[in-house]
Amino acid sequence: VSGLTKDDFQLFVNGQPQTIDSFDVVVDDGSAPAANAPVDLHRRRLFVLLFDTLNSSTIYIYRAKESALRFVDEAGPGDTFAVAVVKRDGIRFAVPFTNDRAAVRRAIVTLNVSMAGDAFNLAMLRSERMTWQNTASDKLAEDAALNTIDGGVQLRGSRSAALSAALERQYDKMEREGQIAVHTRSVSDLGDLAERLAPLSGVKHVVLLTTDWGGSLLDRGEYYTFLDRLHRRYRSAGVMLDAIDIAGLAAPWSSASPPDTRGPFWDLTLATGGTFAPSLDSLRKQQSVTYILGFTPPATDKKDNAITVRVRNQPFGTVVRYRRGYSTDDGAAPASNALFLADVLMNDIAQNGINVDLDVARDAKQTIITARLPGPEVLALGKDGATLLDAFFYVFDENNVVASWSHTRFNVDHEKAREFLSESPFAIRQRFPLPPGRYAAKALVRVVGSDVAGFARKDLEIPR
């Protein structure tokens, strides 16, 4: 529903009406931002495409990849995507949030990080970029023969029927116990993911692509305990959880037979402000207009507070999706997590933990980038007689694509360096062979084991 204004909404906290202090609308109209316009991080839409390979068969993951490729290719230029995978050892990112569509296509098809091997998985090899620059559908189709629905394995043997039945019962018991343990871990990982997204600004969505999130394996008490804990973490992080049952992608629901609104997928998503959709296309249509309501939380003694939103003169059949509550507990992840740091580099997010001065020079063959940190700050930020620093240098081309990068770790011994750093800056210098063109050199320096970081950017042009 488009065209609503602030006056069309009513907002309640714990049943009491609240004043809507701020009102904003984010529309997916496919329009591109103005050239060189600063990115409004609070109004951008962030999507984590989360492929559940742990609980989904190969054919369903293949269909989910096809759908995700269309979703990305048809998205507006301002939408930002990340690709992640649910695995036994946790959720792993194939690419962090980026507007680089080639990087996103590569990550969707491979579900692996780039072979470039940079610290934040923002870069791609030139050969990879040539492969994924335009379309990934042909590359995905190469694997289609391996993803048939009849690709099961038949086991044959000569054991007795009684022995086979006993083994099957034991196997089913072990399999169920193992599945419950795996699902318990994956639900916990899903909550961890929300906290990793907490420091990022924008309208944040995790889109879970799966056939079974595991709720059916838990008893009723465990089921609602897990849901409540998960919802609290998503509400605290300001993240919405959406779900797509990828088993239905081949034959989406018709309007004559709508999905069960009381099923486990609805239980999983609704309280976070997300939704359960039959396809990514349907999800896009449902989220084509987002209204952002801001209010001042009233003073309460409750840790968890209920939010209710109503729309005046609401058209019949319209359902309002919104976060059902908020918590007074601060569940935000530290701002030093890798997803946030990658976002700092991509979007030039200022950091005030330590001052960084960036200088660019040229010699006959290379570009020399030097980051200087005030010596007294380096000494003050250390502990146990040393300061451990990570220095990340990235060079982006005029299309905001990584052209080169480096990462170095320094351990500054206070006793040896005190006299020098008391009066001089700590300089970190890197050399990059860059072809002619326009670039943005960026340096991110952080104190290891803390949230203290500094960032600087310097534009440069290498003439032909």
N, C-alpha and C positions, 0 to 999 in steps of 0.2 A: 504494500500500500504506500503510494508516494503522495507528496504534497501536504503532509501533516505539519502542524506548527506546535510550538510549546504549549499553547492553550488547549490543544487536543488531548494532552496527557494528564493523568493524575498519578501521583506517586505516594506510596505509604510505607512507613517503616514501623514494624511491629504493630500494624493496624492504625497508626496515627498518620494523618496527612502531612506531607512535607513540601516545602517550597522548592520548585525546580530552579536552581541558581544559574545553571548554564544549559544551553541547548545547541546541538550541532547535528548536521546531517552528512553522512558519507554515502555517495551514490556511485554505483558501479555502472557508469555510462560509457566506458571504453575510451574516454577522452584522455589524451596525454597531457602531462603537466607542461607548463610553458618552459621554453628552452632556458637553461641556466637558472631556473627558479629554485629557491631553496626548498628542500624537502620538508613538508610539514609532518613530522614523525608521529604526532598525535592523531592525525587523520588517515594515515596509511592503513591498509589492510594486510595483515600478516597471516599466512597459511602454512602450517606444518602438514605436509602430506605424509601421514604415518602408515606405512605398509606393515600389516601384521602377518609376517611370514611364518610366525610360530604356530598360529592357529588356523591358517588358510592353506588350501591346496595350491599347487603350481598353476593349474588352469585358472583359478579365481584371481590369483596375483597377476597373471598375464592380462586378464580382462581389466583389472584395476589399473594396470599400467597404461593400457589403451585409453581408458577413460581419463586418467590423470593427464596424459599428454594433450588431449583435447581441451581439458579444463585450463591448462597453462597457456596453450596457444591462443585460446579465445579470451583470456583474461585481459583486463585493462592494463595499460602501461604502468600504472601506479601500484599494482598489486605486487607483493613481495612473497616469494616462496622459499621454503626449506623442505628437504626430503629426508625422512628418517625411517628406520626399520626396527621393528620389534624382534629382538633375538633372545636367546636363552641367557646371555650374559648382560642383557639390558637393552636400552634404546640407543641405537647408534645413528649418527647423522651422516648421510652421504654428501650433503652440501648444506651449509648454514643459510640463513636468510640472504637472498640475493635477487636482484632484478635481471641478472644475466640469464636469459632464457636458454641459451645453449648449455650452460652449466646445470640448469634444472632438468632439461631433457636428458642429459647424460646420466644424471643421478636417478631419474625415474626408471630408465631402462636397465641400468646396471645395478642399482641399489648398493653401490659401493662408492668410496671416495675416489677422487681423481688420482691418477698416477703422478701428478705434479708433486704431491707430497708436502705442500706448504703447511705451516702451523695451524691455520684455521680452515683449511680445505676450500679456500676461495679461488685458487688458481686452477688453470687447466693447461695441459700440454697443447702445443700448436696442432699436433695431429688429432688430438681429441676434439679441439674446437672445429676443425675442418669437418669432422664426422658429424658433429651434433649442431652445427650452426643453423641449419634450415629446418630439418624435420628428423624425427626419430622413428617414424612409423615403419619405414622400410627395414631399419635395423631390428626393430621389435619383431617384425614379421618373420625374420630369419629363424627365430626360435619357436615359431608357431607349431611346427611339426612335433616338437618335444612336449607340447602342453595340451595334449588331447585328453578329453574326459574319460576315455577308455584306457588310459595308460597305466592301469593297475597291475600289480604283480601277483601271480597265482602261485601258491606254494603247494607242492604235492609230496606225499610221503606214504609210508605203509604202516603207521602206528595204529593201534586199536582205537575204536570209537570211544571207549571209556577213558583211555589215557588222553585222547585228544580233548575230550570234554573237560577233564580235570585241568589240563594245561591251559585251556581257554579261560576257565574260571580264574586260575591264578594270574594269567596274563591280564585279564580284564581288571582284576583288583589292583595289580601293580601299575597298570596304565592309568587307572583312575587316580590313585594316590600321587603318581607322578604329575598328572595333568593338574591336579589341585595345587600342588607345590609350584608348578610353573605359572599357573594363572595368578596365584597369590603374589608371586614375584612380579609378573607383568603389570598387575594393577598398581603395585607400589611404584614401579618404574613410570607408569602413566602419571602418577601424582608428582613424582620427581621432575618430570618434564615440565609441568605447569610452573613449578618454582624456578626452573631454569629460564623460563620466558618472562618471569616477573619483572626484571629490570628494563625490559624493552618497552618502548612507547608505540601505541597504535591499537587498532582493533584486532585482537589476537584470537586466532582459531587454531585448534588442533583437530585435524580431520582424520579420524581413525578408519582405515580401510581394512575390514576384517569380515569373517563369517561367524565368529563366536568370540565374544570378549571374556567368556569364562564364568559368568555369573551363574549359569545353570548348574555348575559343578559344586557350588557352595550351599550349605544349609541356610535356612532363612535368616537365622541370627547373624551368621558370618556375612551373608549377602548384603544386608542393610548396614552393617558395621563398616564394611569396605566402601560401600557407596557414600555413606556420610563422610568418611574420612577423605575420600577422593574429591567430593564436592567442595568441602571446606578448602582444600588446597587450590582448587581451580578458582574459587571465588576470591580467595586471598590474593592470588596472583593476577586477577583480572583477565583470565583466559576462558574462552568458550570452547567446549568440547562437542564436536559433531561426529556422527558415525554414519558410515555407508556400509550396508550389508552387501559385500561384493559378490555373494552367491546369486544375487538377483540382478546383476548388471546385464546378463544376457537377455532377460525378460523382465523389464521393470514393471512395477505395479501399475495397473490401469486405474482410471478414476472410478471405475465401477467397484473395485475391490481395494479400498485403502488399507494401509498397513495397520497392524494392531497398535493402538496408541498406549497400551498398557504393558507392552513387552519389555524385555530386558534392555534393549537399546535405548528406549525412551527413558527408562530408569537411569541409565548411565549418563545421558546427555542433558535432560531437560533442566535440572536445577542449576547447571552452569550457564544457562542462557543459550546453549547450543540446540541442535535438533538432530533427528534421525531422518535421513532422506534416502530415497530409492536410488539416486545417482548423483554424481557430481554436478551434472547439468541442472537437476532439480534443486540442489543446494545453492547453486549460483543464483537461480531465480528467486529463491526464498530470501536470500541475503543481498539482493540487488540494492536495497535501500536500508541503511542502518541509522537509527536515531540514537544519539548519545545524550543521556540525561545526567546532569551533574547536580548533586545536593550535598549539603553540609550534614554529616551524620550527627544525630542528636545524642546527647550524653545518656548512656544507659549503663547498667551494671552487667549487661549480657555480653558474652564473648561472641555469640552468634545472633545476628539480627535479621529478621525476615523483611524482604522487600516485595512489595506488590505494585504492579503497574497496570493501569487501566486506560483505555482509549475511549473518549467520548464519541458517541454516534458511530461506534465501530460497525463496519459492514458485517452482515451475518456470515458466520463461518470463518471469520478471520481469527487466527490464534496469535497472541503476542508472545514472542520468545524473549526472555530476559533473565539475568542472573537473579536467583530467588533469594539471595541474602548476601551478607558480608560479615567478615569476622574482624574483631578488634585485635586479634593476634597478628603480629607482623610475620608473615610467612615468606617474605621476599628472599630470593636467593642472593648471595653476595654478588656485587657488580663486577667481580673478577672472573665470572664464569665465561667459558670460551664463546658461547653464543653471543653474549653481550659485547665482548671484546671484538668479535668479528663485525658486529653491527657498528661499533665505534669507527672501525676502519672504513667500512662501506659508506657511512653517512656523516663522517666528520663530526662526531659527537664530542663536544669539549669535555676534558677531564681536568679537574682542579687539584689532584693529589700531589703532583709534582710538575714544576715548570719545565717545558721542553722548547728549546729554540732550534729551528731547523735551517740549515744552510745548504745550498746546492751550487756546485762548481763543475767545470768541465776541463778535462785534459784532452790530449790528442785523440783518445779512443774511448774514454769512459766518462760516465757521469758520477761524480763524487757527492754523496749525500752525508752530511754530518749533523748529528743530533747532539746538542749540548745541554747538560743538566747542571744547575747551580751546585757547586761542590758542597757548601754547608747543608743543603737539603739532602744530598746523598748520605752524608754522615748522620744527619738527624733521623732519617727514616730506617736506619739499620737496627739490629739487635745482636747481642752477644759478640760485639766487636766486628761485625761485618754487615754489608748490605748486599743482598742477592737481587740482581736486576735481570729482567727479560727485556730485550730490545727487538721489536718487530719493525722491519722496514718493508713497505709495499709501494710499488710504483703502478699507478693506474693510467691507462691511456684515455683518450678523449671520449671513449664509449663506456668509461667506468669499468673496464675489464682489466684484470691484473696482468701487467706486462712483465713484472719481475718482483722478487721478494727475497728476504733473508731473515733469519732469526738467530740471535746470539744471546747467550747467558753469561753474565759477569758476576763474579764474587769480589766485592770491593773490601779489602782488608783495611779497617780503620787505622790500625797502628802504623801501617806502612804508608797510607795515603793521606793521613790527617793534615800534615803540614802543607801538602800540595793543594788538597781540596778546600782548605780553609780560605784560600785566596783565588783559586782557579776553578773553572767548570770541568765537569767530567765529560769528555767528548767521545762519542761513538761514531765511527766512520765506516761507510760501506761504499763499494764501487759497483756500478751497474753498466753493462754494455747495452745501450739503448739506441735503436735506429731513429732517424729524424721523425719528429712529430711533437704533439702537445701532450704533456703528462702532468699528473699530480703526484708528487712525492709525499708519503705519509709515514710518520714515525709514531709508534705506540710503545711506551716504556712503562713497565709495571714493576712494583716491588713484589717479589715472589712470596706467596703465602699471605697476601693482604689484598685489600680493595684499593690500594693506592696506585694510581696510574696517571700518566700524562700523555697528551696527544698533540701533534703539530702537523700542519700541512703546508706544502710549498709548491706552487705551480711553476712549471718550466716548459720551455720550448727548445727543441734541438733543431736547428736549421738544416736544410738539405745542403 
